[in-house]
Amino acid sequence: MSKLKIAIQKSGRLHEDSLKLLKDCGIAIDNGIDQLKVSVSNFPLEILYLRNSDIPQYIEDGVVDIAIVGENLLIETQKNIDIIEKLGFSKCRLSLAVPKEIKDDSLTYFEGKKIATSYPNILNSYLKQHKINAEIHTISGSVEIAPNIGLADGICDIVSSGSTLFKNGLRETQLIIKSEAVLVKSLKLDTAKEQILDKLLFRIKAVLRAKNSKYILMNVPNAKIEEVSAILPVLKSPTILPLAEKGWSSLHSVIDEDQFWNVIDALKNAGAEGILIIPIDKIVL
């Protein structure tokens, strides 16, 4: 029987979130100590733990079928790979940063300067686009130390919270790209593996929908049901159950996390009371 091979980071910021996503999809992962390849007992999947920088090449070559990687790595490596789903975690940005004593926030500050980075292709393209001539120093790891040791006048690196920049006396000045974890696939998948991928993707989408949604219950005067229902567009229609108190009903639905407080305010203004919010584990459509 065919098995789908998925690559995830052996270590690093994507590792734990990638494993959690798979486990939320019902994938039973039983890791041995220092294992780099793990078979799954309850799904036709094989997990390979690889170095982050190696994953795009393995995908392009068809050595692995799918992978969870950062968008920034795909853009930098410029491999022939399909992105099939954005996963919503490990969000970050690739930015330019300078020593905090530099007061110039403009991109022109970097004209004629030295920039240290682990992303020379993205940086080179960005500088060319904005007609900035700078000297790029490509280094791997610990990019933040480059200005402190005189190697560069600024850096181009991944920023999440900004705490690493702050600790190294740097501050962010220019955003180049935003990035998050994505699910990618090789262009060399056969029909059997595409079918397995479809099943896995169905589970992943159910998990992602749930993460971005909340289950909501509320008491609504019967005269206000239509108005309140119009505020809740996530599912086809809300569930409505009569309450013991005459003229009132319990209305159940789902709301988007991004619109949570705006929707709550609108519901209260429309007459909803006793609003209860519950986390959702999965949403299967």
C-alpha positions, 0 to 999 in steps of 0.5 A: 500500500502506498504511503505519503511521505511528509517532511517536517523540521527536525528542530526549530520553530515549526517542529512542535506546531507541525506535530501538533497539527498532525496529531489534531488530524488524528495522526498517531505519532510514536517517536523513538529516540533520535528517529529521523523516519517514523511510520504512522499506524493509523494513516498511510503516512510516513514522517521524515524529520529533516533539516529545514534548509534541505526540505525544499530540495527533497520536495522538488526531487520527489524524495518526499511527497509533501512538507510543512515549511515556512513561505520565506524558505520557499521564496528564498530557495525558488524551487518548483513546488506547489503550495496547497494550504496556508496553515496559520501558524509560525507567522513572522516577517522578513525585515531589515533592521539597523542598530538602535542608535541609527535614527534613519528609518528609510530604505535609502539608509542602506545605499552603499552599506553592508547587509548581513542575511541568511536570505540573499535571494529575497534581499537582492530582489528587494534591493533591485526593485527599489534601486538600492545598491548595497553589499550583501554578506550571506551568513547562516545563523546568528545574523543579529550579531553582525553589526556588533562585530563590524561585519555589517551596517544592518541585517535582513532577518526573520522577525517574530516578536522582535525580542531577539533584535532588541536584545542585540541592540537592533530595531526593525525599519523595513518589512520585506515579506510576511511569512507563515507555515504552509503545506507544500507538495512535490509535482511528482505525486502519483494518483494513489498518493494524491488520493491520500493527500486529499484525505489528509487535506480534508482533515487539516482543513477541518482543524484549521476551520475550528481554530479560526472559529468559535461556537456561540449560544445565546438567548434571543427574543423570537421577534429578533431571531431574523435580525440576529441570524443575519449577523451570523453568516458562518454556517448555512443557518443557526440552530434555533431551539425554544426556551421554557420562557415564552417568546424566547429561543436559544440560538446556536451558531459559529462565528469567525475569530477575526470578527469576534468582538465586532460580532458580539457587539452587534449581537448585544445591540440586536437583543441577544442575551446570555451569550456563551462562547465555546472552543471548537475542536473540528469543523467538517463541511 
